[in-house]
Amino acid sequence: MKFTIKKELLLEALNKVSKAISTKNLIPVLAGIKFELKKKKLILTASDNDITIQTSIDAKNEEDFKIENEGSIIIQGKYILDIVRKLPDDYINIEVIDELKILIYTANSRFNLNGISESEYPNVGLEESKKKINIKAGVLKDIVNQTAFATSNEESKPVLTGINFNIVGDILECNATDSYRLSRKIVKLEKNSEENYNIVIPSHNLLEFVRIIDNDEDEVELHIFNNKVLFKIGNLKFESRLINGTYPNTSNLLPDDAFLVITTNLNNFYDVIDRVSILTSDKEKNTVTLETNGNILTLRSSSAEIGRVEENMEISKNKDEDIRISFSAKYMMEALKSFSTENVDLHFVGEIKPILIKSKEDESLTQLVLPIRTY
């Protein structure tokens, strides 16, 4: 294997696939990146058994990428990434000598690395399904960023550590919950799905994928299988395992009717909660209490060791009712942060019932936060 490549081309590809390298993996070969040099392209693959990422660099322009000899080898991921990142030259030469010795060199630098035979690398299929689902990259990014924060970190409830993708016809409904809050995003797909799907994808895997999306206008293909899902975007493939188990029915958590709806400016409301929560402590779940009196909303918090704080703001209501309710400032702020609208509506059903957060400017998103009993 021998080729010369423009540094920035190789570095961009390495940065993408290296997200799938695990230093803690028990299988040493998975700490490496598989280099496959073919006649007209270089394919890079990395996997940690949880996710697999593959990308390719086409040899369209000999000035940027010149292939001399085909071949394949596994190169230690950490070292190849550090070497390429730190070399000052515009072009890098990589050559395999004596089958498992790798020579990386430029005009003034030479690195010799020990490689691993490609025969030791697990078989990575990355097959595609005939029944693919298409979604805009920017839409998928919004879905993940507006729901992932509500997933659980508790490995004792594995199904809640993922985002539930429920596809029926041309409707994709995504849910995330940790039992104390719920985030729901509903989007309309460009065309009907040939099959209905109800799957759970680990939220940290989805976050990794959306971080490597370059262009929000690109089309993402979803290829769904029994135990895995493949995302394909341009020349990048990203495969994740699915979480086994039945996702809870979250629809019955959403109250049908609210006796009171408060409309408030999103940024103002967020800032007030942020200030009021300064005097809360984690062990008290950073609880704040919300109370309305006419068109004035009061937020307060207190701590026996620290002190107390109270702040007022003007709001508008749909009827002349009042409410007093307590909730986690952290959960409410994370829910509010998922909206990119000017105003939000808070729907109240009762003092011990969930609080719904919606916005007339974006009806695709619903957030729910459970109240905290303070008596």
N, C-alpha and C positions, 0 to 999 in steps of 0.2 A: 504494500500500500504506500503510495507516495502522491502528495499533492501540495500545491501552494495556494493560499487563500488570503483574502483581505481580512485583516484582524476584526473589523467591526461586524462583518458577516458572520464569522465564526462565534464571536462573543455573544451576539444577539441570540443565536441558536442555543448556545451553551447555557445562557441565563435562563432560557425557557425550560429546557429539559432538566436542568439541575434541581428544579423544584421537586423532582421525584426521587432525589437521592436521599437515602436515610443513613446517617452515620451509626445509628443504633442497630442496624439490621444484622441478624445472625448469619445471613448468607453474605460472605465477603464480596462476591462478584457484584452484588447489588449496590455496592458503594462506587461502582464504575459506570461509565457511559459507553454504550456500544456505538462504535464508529463503523458504518458500512459504506464503503466507497464503491460506487457503481460507475458505469460508463459516463453518465451525464449528471449524477447527483451524489451528494453525501447525505446519508440518513443517520440521524443521531437518536438514540433511544435510552431512556432511563426509567427505572421502576423500583418501587419499594414494596411491591406486592399489594399495596393499598391503592396506589395510583400508578399509571404508566403514561409517560409523555414521549411523543415521537414527533420530530420535525425534520424537514429536509431542506437542503440548500441546492438549488439547481445551478448547473454550470452553464449559464447562458452567455456569460462574458468571460473570455479567457484572461482578460486583464484582472478581473476580480477573483477568479477561481479556476485554477488550471489543474486538471487531473492527469497524472502520468501513469500510475499503476493502480488497478483496483485491488480491493482486499477488505478485510474486516478485523477488528480487534477491540478489546475492552480496555479503556484507559481510566485510571483512578479519577473520579469526578472532581474531587477537591483540588487535586494538583493541576489538572489540565485547565480548570477554570481560573485558578490563581495565576498560572503561567501566562495564559492568553490575556488576562486582564492587566497584568503588570508589564508585559513587554511593550516598549515604546514604539516599536516598528509598525508600519502600515500593513506589511505582509508577513505571513508566518508560513514556514515549511514544516510539514509533518511527514515522517517516513518511518516505516516499520522495517527493521533489519533483524536478521536471525529469528524470524517468526514472532518472537515475543518481546523484542527490544524496540522501544519507540524513541525516535530522535526528533526533537522539536528544535528548530533553529531559525535564526535570522542572521543578518549581516554580522552582528556582534555578540550574539548569545547562542548557547547550545545547552539543551537539557536532554538528559538521557533518563527515560522512565522504563520501569518494568511493566509490561502489559499482561493481560489475562486472555487466554484463548477464548474465542467467541463460542466454542462448543460447550463451555461451562455456563453460558448465559441461559436463563430459562426461556422457554419458547413463548414469545410475546405475539399473540395473534393479531390483536387490534382489528378484528374483522368488522365489516360494516353490515348493517341490516338493510334488507330491501325496503322495509317500511320506515323510512327515516321521517323525522319531524323537523321542520325548519323554524328557526326563530332568530330575530335580529340580535346581534351581539349586545347592543346597548340595552335591549329589553331584558335579556338574561342577566346582565350586570345589575340592572335595577332590582330584579327579583331577588337576587342573592343579597345585595346590600341592604334591601328593605326587610329581609326576613331572618337572615342568618344569626343576628344578635340574639334572637329569642329562643334559639335552640338550647338544649341542656348540655352541661358539661359532665353530668353524672353518667359514668359508664355502666352503672347498675340499671339504667333505663336506656339501652343502646338506641332504640328506635327514636327516642326524643333528641338524640344528638345529630339527627339529620333533618333535611328539609323534605317534606312530603310533596311530590309532584303528582298531581291527579289530572290526567288528560282524558277528556270525554269530548268527542267531536272536534270542534275548533276552539274549545275552552280549556285553558291550562290554569288550574288552581293550585297555588303553592301555600303550604301551611308550615309554620314553625312554632313550637311551644315547649316550655320547660315546666309546665303545670301551673305556673304563676302568672303567665302572660301568653298571649297568642298574637302572631303576626300572619296576616293573610293577604296575598296578592293574587288578583285574578286578571289574566290577560287573554285577549282573543288572538288565536293563531291565524296565520294567513290562509291556511286551508285545513279541511277536516283531517284528523288523524285516522288512518285505516283501522286502528285498534284502540281500545281504551286501555290506559295504563294507570297503575297506582303504585308508585315506587318511592323509596326513601333513600336519598343520596346524602352521605356524610357532609355536614355543612363546611368543615375545614377543607375538604377536597374541592367543593364548589368555590370557596373563597380563593383557593390557589389558582383555579382555572380562570376566574374572572380577572385576576391580577395580571395574567399574561395576555389578555385581549388587547390588541393594539388599536383597532378601529371599530367604533361602535356601530358603524354602518355595515360591517361584514355580516354574512349569513352564517349562523351556526347550525350544523346538522346534529340532531340527537339520534343515536342508534341504541335502542333499548333492548336488553336481553334479560334472561331470568335472574342473573346474579351480578350483572354489571351494566354500565352505561358508557357509551363512547360519544365524546363531543368532537366534532371535526370542524375546523375553521381554517380555510385556506390550506396550507401545507402542514398544519399542526393537528395532531391527534392527541386527545387527552382521555384516558380511560379511568373510570373509578369503579370500585366495588359498590354494590348496593347493600343496604342494611336489611337483614332478614327481620321479619316480624310484621304485625299488623299495626298500622298507624291509627291512633285513636280517632274516633269521629269527633271533630272539633266544632262541627256546625251547631251542636246543641249547647255549646258554650256562649254562642252569640245571641244575646237577648233580642226578641222580635220588636219590642216597643220600649221607648224611653219616656219617662214622665217629665224629663227636663233635658233640654239641649242648650248648651252654652257655646257661643261662638266667640273666639278670641284670636288676637294676632299671635301667630305661631312663635315668632322670635321673642316677643315680649313675655309670653307665658313661659317659654323655656328659660329665659334669663331670670325671671322671678323665682322659679323653682331652683335654679342653680344657686342663687344667692341664699334662699331660705335653707337649702340643704347644707350650707357651710357648717351649721351648728348641729348637724346630726352625726351619729357615729355608726359604723358598720354593724356593731352588735345589736343596734336598735333598728336594723334594716333601713337606715336613713329615711325614716318615716316622716312625711309631711302631712299636714291636715289642711284640707281645702274646705272653705265655707263661703256660701253666698248670702248676701243680704241686699235684696233689690238688684241693682246693676253693679254692685261692688263685690268683687271676689277677694277673699282674704286667704292668704297662705301663711301657715305658721309651723314652726317646729321648736322643740325644746329638748334639752338634755340636762339631767340633774347635775352632771359634772361641769358642763360647758356654759349653759345659759339658754336664752330663748330669743326667737326672732319672729317678726310678723311683718308682712308686706301686703299692701292692697293694690288692686288694679281694676280698671273698668272693663266690663264685659257686656255682651248683649245676650238675652235669653229668649227662648220661644214662648215661655209662659211665666206667670207670676208665682213660681214655686221656688223653694230654697232647698239646699242640700248641704250636709256636713259629712265628709268622707275622708278617710286617710289612705295613703298609698306609699309605695316605695318611690322616692325621688329618682333613684337610679333607673328603675324600670320605666317610669313615665318619661324621663329625658331621652332614653334610648328609643322609645316609641316615637316621640316627637321628632327626633333627629332623622327618622326615616322618611319624613315628608319634605317635599321641596316646594310647598305651597305657601301662600301668604297667611292664610287663616286656617284654623282647625276647629272642628266641632267636637265637643265632649258630650257624649250621651250617657245620662245617668238613669238607672232603673231602680236603684235603692241604695241605702247606705252600706249594705253588705253584699251588693251585687256588682258584677264586673263593670268597669268603666270602658266604654267604647270610644275610640278616637278615630275620626274620619275627617275628610275634607271634600267639600262640594267641587273643589278644583281638580281633584284626582279621586274618582270613585272606585278605582281599581284596588286601592289599598285600605285595609282595615287593621287597626291595632286594638288589642284588648289588654287591660291591666287589672289584676284582681285587687280589691281593696284589702287593707290591713285592719283588723279589729284592734282598737286601742282601749278597749274597756273589758 
